[in-house]
Amino acid sequence: MELQFSQVTKSFGDLNVIKQFDTTIRNGEIVALVGPSGCGKSTLLHMLAGLQQPTSGTLTAGGASVAKPSPERTLVFQEHALYPWMTLLDNVALALEFQDKPRKTSLAEARKWLSRVKLEGFEDYYPHQVSGGMRQRCALARAFIARPKVLLLDEPFGALDALTRMTLQSVLKDLIEEERPTVVLVTHDVDEALYLADRVMVFSQRPATVLREVELGHIPKTHDLTAFADVRLEVLHLLGIDTDEHTPADSQGETA
Amino acid sequence: MNNSQTTGVASKRAYVAAIAIILFFWQVAAWFLPDFLMPDVPVALQRLWEELNSGEFYEGLGNSMSRLGIGYGAALFFGIILGLVGGTLDMVRSTLKAAIIILQSIPSIAWVPLFLILMGFGNMPIIVVVAIGAFFPTALSVMNATESVEKVHISAARVMGASKMQMLKRVYFPAVTPELITGAQLAFGNAWRALISAEMIVGFSAGLGKSLAYSGEIADMTGVMTNILVIAILAAVIDQVILERIKHRLLRYQYL
């Protein structure tokens, strides 16, 4: 589903978060938005989800104006979005039950999706009984079960440790390859953006403007991102991280 | 699990100790006061045993319990509805809450003359007074809880395409349940006090409060103390056994 921002502005009172933003996200494209905290990239995502409305300008999904949330465009939150009073199975099934699917088929489908994210055996656990990584696997199952045309991810693995994060990135990548939704990913993690995305958009401080767009193309990637070392350094530099501050000799001296 | 079991045993032990202390002080008072002013504990227990074997006692108990059941039940039902609706309506919330706080400060027994004249001598004024006593804490706790339902839980449901009704049933209601139960236990204390005092004043047909008032009128102190004993035991059983059980059942996920 093609997503199009034209002259989208969003302000909260006097605070200009997004100013006359234009971009088109092609059907099936995977776009990562990276930028400093509070630059408005999450606001872009929430507008795509239909949770917030632009102050001015138009935002369309598949040619139709985005006025309210729809299961076609689902959003994965950073964490705590699973319902603590439901088991993992019920949490996933809920996405179908909200679309008035019968409970029995919803549960059967939910079981299938939980096993696709390697959570079989944990169906009857409550979210607080499992690890953060397992909770986010469950959140992915809940997002994918409704077969969304657009998958929006708001720093989905931001609260996880580095190792769990990399595992979940692979899980997500596989699911995207199989289901082929259009994906918009908001992240702080440059490596995550490079690993998952076809295109990376680097944002400035508020009001969000695009500093740089990097077309990576849809090529198979592994977590070995050495081929993207130049792009990585450039993006980090744009985000204000001084990448040539430490020479190897320096850092050795520091650790000693 | 182990932990909650040991605390369960500890709280039972504390209860037994508390009962022993209360009965001890009663008995000490009975030693110092003449029998017609304060009966010995065994004498009151003897009377209690006789009462339990008489039909009259059960008639009174039945009447009181049905008044409590209807009044408290209605208060929970309407309190939950008003709390949920009030909690979601930003416009009226503060005014509604202020109104509840003002009305709540009126002792429920103060309404007796009004409803006695309005509805006539009978069960109704007692039931209404019980309901008033229980309604406000229920409504207030649900409203406060509704206000503080996590934003991400609401957004997640909207993104999954929940209807208003589904949102209320599957998100708001379970989210407010912990506070609702606390409120309902508070409401039970109010309802119980309102029931006994209204029965003492109105004196319509048999009932625990009427029986207590009658014993006082004929200066039957053994009867007075026996009635107080019954009222105390019933309150403790309903609150600590029935309501606590329901709480553990409904909030099972929190105790795992």
Interface residues (C-beta under 8 A of the other chain):
Chain A: A49 G50 L51 P69 S70 P71 R73 T74 L75 F77 H80 A81 Y83 P84 W85 M86 L94 A95 E97 F98 Q99 Y126 H128 Q129 R142 A146
Chain B: E150 V152 H153 S155 A156 A157 R158 V159 M160 G161 A162 S163 Q166 R170 V171 P174 A175 T177 Y253 L256
